[in-house]
Amino acid sequence: MLRADDIKRRAGALGFSFCGVVPAAPSPTLDGYLAWIDAGMHGTMGYMARPDRVARRRDLNVIVPGASTLIVVGLDYTTAGPPQDVLRDPLRGRIAAYAWGQDYHDIMGAALKQFAAELEQGAFGGTPATKWYVDTGAILERSHGQQAGFGFIGKNTLLIHPRRGSMFFLGEIVTDAEADHYDEPMAASAAGCGSCTRCLTACPTSAFPKPYVLDARLCISYLTIEHKGEIPVELRGKMGNWIFGCDVCQEVCPWQRFAPITHVSAFAPDSHDRAAPLLVDLLTLDDAEFLRRFAGSPVKRIGRARMVRNACIAAGNSGSTAVVAPLSALADDADPLIREHARWALAQLAA
């Protein structure tokens, strides 16, 4: 049997901000997730609706046979970044705060890999089988984090801790060993959104059809990262200078003022350009320069074509003639995705 208190202490020693131990039970929000999929709000993220992934979300035993315990960890990523005038400069493309520094998959993954190995070697009782994830497994991690006492699900669908805000990463270890005791959700009276609707009204693309429901097809984070095709014309003008992700619904949340600065210095940007690169630089990227520039960053996952696509939209929204020359060069780019968005941007600036 696993010693839950020892697990939590070790999680802290490995650098995690907090840890919870809960039964490996199906998420209580599973039905809501399935209804969201049925409504098509996952957009082009077909992997979210794949039968094998739905099966894992329904039953953690599919991940680890005999799954009994889920260890959930969190790691704060709030960091001091560039001033707002830099982030909002229309000649810069804005990157969401979680991607300002080194890739959290690598940092958390290394710690979770070690944690899981120690579990399997019997450091906390028994010699269990394990499987760990950092934002990659078919697990409804925010819901499990809520069950572990990490906070409440806000109207913006994010997990919000009343003393940490929502800017933290989550990771999990599924194991077939039982724990000597389990955590419980935070009391319903402890915190919540109340009558606040700041996130809903601040969303530039109106991506929340109602509280606690996000239509990913309208979300800037989805559009700039997950969506691989053309971005709907009617949404482009609403995207401002965001080129990778979006922080609006977190920034306006009153609970975010309590967020602690992370102890992980690798999450901080080493220059203004890591958080808000100049659009002219992005518009002239080739594949090799893209890989060099974003090595070790979460941004690298979208590749050059999507990054330049996003930069074209930001350029079209800039109102500046400084981006006309690189956009004109892209109007004949070999990639049709880039060509279309560059021509749209030029038309916007000429209007």
C-alpha positions in Angstrom: 0.0 0.0 0.0 1.3 3.4 -1.0 2.1 6.0 1.7 0.3 9.1 0.5 2.1 11.5 2.8 5.5 10.3 1.7 4.4 10.6 -2.0 3.4 14.3 -1.4 6.7 15.1 0.3 8.7 13.5 -2.5 6.6 15.4 -5.1 7.7 18.6 -3.3 11.3 17.5 -3.3 11.1 16.9 -7.0 10.1 20.4 -7.6 6.3 20.2 -8.0 4.2 23.0 -6.5 1.5 20.6 -5.1 0.4 17.0 -5.2 -2.8 15.1 -4.6 -3.6 11.3 -4.3 -7.0 10.2 -5.4 -8.8 6.9 -6.4 -8.4 6.0 -10.0 -12.1 6.5 -10.7 -13.7 7.8 -13.8 -13.9 11.6 -14.0 -17.2 13.0 -12.6 -17.3 15.3 -15.6 -17.0 12.5 -18.2 -20.6 12.8 -19.4 -20.0 16.5 -20.0 -16.9 15.8 -22.0 -18.8 13.3 -24.2 -21.6 15.8 -24.8 -18.9 18.3 -25.8 -17.5 15.9 -28.3 -21.0 15.1 -29.6 -21.6 18.8 -30.2 -18.4 19.0 -32.3 -16.8 21.6 -30.1 -13.5 19.9 -30.3 -13.2 21.1 -33.9 -10.4 19.4 -35.9 -8.9 17.7 -32.8 -10.1 14.3 -34.0 -7.8 12.5 -31.5 -10.0 13.7 -28.7 -12.9 11.7 -30.0 -11.0 8.5 -31.0 -12.7 5.5 -29.5 -9.5 4.2 -27.9 -9.0 7.6 -26.1 -12.6 7.8 -25.0 -12.1 4.3 -23.5 -9.2 5.5 -21.5 -11.1 8.4 -20.1 -14.0 6.1 -19.2 -11.8 3.6 -17.4 -8.2 4.1 -16.2 -7.8 0.4 -16.1 -7.4 0.6 -19.9 -4.2 2.6 -19.1 -2.9 0.4 -16.2 -4.7 -2.8 -15.6 -6.0 -2.9 -12.0 -5.6 0.9 -11.7 -6.3 1.9 -8.1 -4.6 5.3 -7.6 -4.0 8.5 -9.5 -1.2 10.8 -8.3 -1.8 14.3 -9.6 0.9 17.0 -9.5 0.9 20.7 -10.3 3.6 23.1 -11.2 3.2 26.9 -11.2 4.4 28.7 -14.3 3.5 32.4 -13.5 6.7 34.4 -14.2 7.7 38.0 -14.5 7.5 38.8 -18.2 7.8 41.8 -20.5 5.8 44.9 -19.8 2.3 45.2 -21.3 3.4 47.8 -23.9 5.8 45.1 -25.3 3.2 42.3 -25.3 0.6 44.5 -26.9 2.9 46.1 -29.5 1.0 45.5 -32.8 4.4 44.9 -34.5 5.1 42.0 -32.2 3.4 38.6 -32.1 2.2 37.6 -28.6 2.9 34.1 -27.1 0.9 32.7 -24.2 2.8 32.9 -20.9 3.1 29.1 -20.5 5.4 29.0 -23.6 7.7 31.8 -22.8 10.5 29.6 -21.6 11.6 26.0 -21.9 9.1 23.2 -22.8 7.2 22.1 -19.7 6.8 18.7 -21.2 10.5 18.2 -20.9 10.9 19.7 -17.4 7.9 17.9 -15.8 8.4 14.8 -17.8 11.9 14.3 -16.4 10.7 14.7 -12.9 7.6 12.4 -13.4 9.7 9.7 -15.0 12.0 9.7 -12.0 9.0 9.8 -9.6 7.4 6.8 -11.4 10.6 4.8 -11.3 10.9 5.4 -7.6 7.3 4.2 -7.1 8.0 1.0 -9.1 11.1 0.4 -7.0 9.1 0.4 -3.8 10.1 3.8 -2.4 6.5 4.5 -1.2 5.2 1.0 -0.5 4.8 -2.0 -2.8 6.2 -2.3 -6.3 3.4 -1.0 -8.4 3.0 -0.7 -12.2 2.8 2.9 -13.3 2.1 5.1 -16.3 2.9 8.8 -16.3 1.6 11.7 -18.4 2.3 15.4 -18.9 -0.6 16.8 -20.9 -0.4 13.9 -23.3 -2.6 11.1 -21.9 -6.3 10.5 -22.5 -7.1 11.7 -19.0 -9.5 14.5 -18.0 -6.7 16.0 -15.8 -8.4 19.2 -14.7 -11.4 17.2 -13.4 -9.0 14.8 -11.5 -7.1 17.8 -10.2 -10.3 19.2 -8.8 -11.0 15.8 -7.1 -7.5 16.1 -5.6 -8.4 19.4 -4.0 -6.5 21.7 -6.4 -9.4 24.1 -6.7 -12.6 24.4 -8.7 -13.5 24.5 -12.4 -14.2 28.1 -13.4 -16.5 29.5 -16.0 -13.6 29.6 -18.4 -13.3 25.8 -18.0 -9.9 26.1 -16.3 -9.0 24.6 -13.0 -8.6 27.6 -10.6 -6.9 27.4 -7.2 -8.1 30.2 -4.9 -4.5 30.9 -3.7 -2.7 30.1 -7.0 -5.0 31.2 -9.9 -5.0 28.9 -12.9 -1.5 29.3 -14.4 -0.1 25.9 -13.4 0.7 22.7 -15.3 -0.7 19.3 -14.4 0.8 15.9 -14.6 -0.3 12.4 -13.5 0.9 9.0 -12.5 -1.6 6.1 -12.8 -0.7 3.1 -10.6 -2.3 -0.2 -9.7 -1.4 0.1 -6.0 -3.8 1.4 -3.4 -2.9 4.3 -1.1 -3.3 4.4 2.7 -5.6 7.5 2.3 -6.9 9.7 -0.4 -7.5 13.4 -0.8 -10.9 15.0 -1.3 -12.2 17.9 -3.4 -12.1 21.4 -2.0 -15.3 22.3 -0.2 -17.8 23.9 -2.5 -18.1 26.8 -0.2 -14.3 27.5 -0.2 -14.2 29.3 -3.6 -15.8 29.7 -6.9 -16.7 32.2 -9.7 -19.9 33.5 -8.0 -21.5 36.1 -10.3 -18.3 37.1 -12.0 -18.3 36.8 -15.8 -15.1 38.7 -16.7 -13.6 35.7 -18.6 -16.8 35.3 -20.7 -17.1 38.9 -21.7 -13.3 39.5 -22.3 -12.9 36.6 -24.7 -12.1 38.3 -28.1 -13.8 35.6 -30.2 -16.8 34.9 -27.8 -15.6 31.3 -27.5 -17.8 30.6 -24.4 -21.4 29.8 -25.5 -22.3 29.7 -21.9 -20.5 29.5 -18.5 -18.3 26.4 -18.1 -18.5 25.5 -21.8 -15.7 26.4 -24.3 -16.2 26.0 -28.0 -12.7 25.2 -29.1 -13.5 26.1 -32.7 -13.6 29.8 -31.6 -10.8 29.7 -29.1 -7.6 31.6 -30.1 -5.4 28.9 -28.4 -7.0 26.2 -30.6 -6.9 28.3 -33.7 -3.2 29.2 -33.3 -1.9 25.8 -32.1 -4.2 22.9 -32.7 -5.9 23.9 -35.9 -3.8 23.0 -38.9 -5.8 24.5 -41.7 -7.0 27.9 -42.7 -8.3 30.1 -39.9 -11.9 31.3 -40.5 -11.9 34.8 -42.1 -14.5 36.0 -39.7 -12.3 35.3 -36.7 -9.0 36.7 -38.0 -9.6 40.3 -37.1 -10.5 39.3 -33.6 -7.2 37.6 -32.9 -5.2 40.7 -32.4 -1.5 39.9 -32.2 -1.8 36.5 -30.6 0.4 34.0 -32.5 0.6 31.1 -30.1 -2.1 30.5 -27.5 -4.1 33.1 -25.6 -4.1 34.3 -21.9 -7.1 36.6 -21.9 -9.5 34.5 -19.9 -6.8 33.9 -17.3 -5.5 37.4 -17.1 -8.9 38.9 -16.3 -9.7 36.3 -13.6 -9.7 37.9 -10.1 -8.2 34.8 -8.6 -5.1 35.2 -10.8 -3.9 38.1 -8.6 -2.9 35.5 -6.0 -0.7 33.4 -8.3 2.8 32.9 -6.9 5.8 33.4 -9.1 7.2 30.0 -10.1 10.5 28.8 -8.7 11.3 27.3 -12.1 13.6 29.9 -13.7 13.5 27.9 -17.0 9.9 29.0 -17.5 10.9 32.7 -17.7 11.6 34.3 -21.0 15.3 35.1 -21.6 14.4 38.1 -23.7 11.3 40.1 -24.8 11.5 38.2 -28.1 10.7 34.9 -26.4 7.4 36.3 -25.3 6.6 38.7 -28.1 8.8 38.3 -31.2 8.9 40.9 -33.9 6.5 40.1 -36.7 9.0 41.0 -39.4 11.3 38.4 -38.0 8.6 35.7 -38.0 7.4 36.5 -41.5 10.9 35.9 -42.9 11.4 32.5 -41.1 12.5 29.5 -43.1 12.2 26.0 -41.6 15.8 25.9 -40.3 15.5 29.3 -38.6 12.2 28.3 -37.1 13.7 25.2 -35.5 16.7 27.1 -34.3 14.7 29.9 -32.8 12.2 27.8 -31.0 14.4 24.9 -30.0 13.4 23.7 -26.5 10.2 25.7 -26.6 6.6 24.4 -26.7 6.2 26.7 -29.7 8.2 24.2 -31.9 5.3 21.8 -32.1 3.3 23.9 -34.6 6.1 24.1 -37.2 7.1 27.0 -39.5 3.9 27.0 -41.6 1.4 27.5 -38.8 3.7 30.0 -37.1 4.0 32.1 -40.2 0.2 31.7 -40.9 -0.4 33.1 -37.4 2.1 35.9 -37.9 0.3 36.9 -41.1 -2.9 37.4 -39.2 -1.2 39.5 -36.6 0.4 41.5 -39.3 -2.9 42.0 -41.0 -4.3 43.3 -37.7 -1.3 45.6 -37.1 -2.3 48.5 -39.2 1.3 49.1 -40.1 3.0 49.3 -43.5 6.2 48.0 -41.9 5.0 44.4 -42.6 4.0 44.9 -46.2 7.3 43.9 -47.7 7.6 40.5 -46.0 3.9 39.8 -46.5 4.3 40.6 -50.2 7.1 38.0 -50.4 4.9 35.4 -48.7 2.0 36.1 -51.1 3.9 33.7 -53.5 5.1 31.3 -50.8 5.3 27.6 -51.8 2.9 26.7 -49.0 -0.7 27.5 -50.0 -1.7 28.0 -46.3 0.9 30.8 -46.0 0.0 32.3 -49.3 -3.7 32.6 -48.5 -3.1 34.3 -45.1 -0.4 36.6 -46.4 -2.8 37.8 -49.2 -5.6 38.3 -46.6 -3.2 40.4 -44.5 -2.2 42.6 -47.4 -5.8 43.2 -48.3 -6.5 44.2 -44.7 -3.7 46.7 -44.7 -4.7 48.1 -48.1 -8.3 48.6 -47.0 
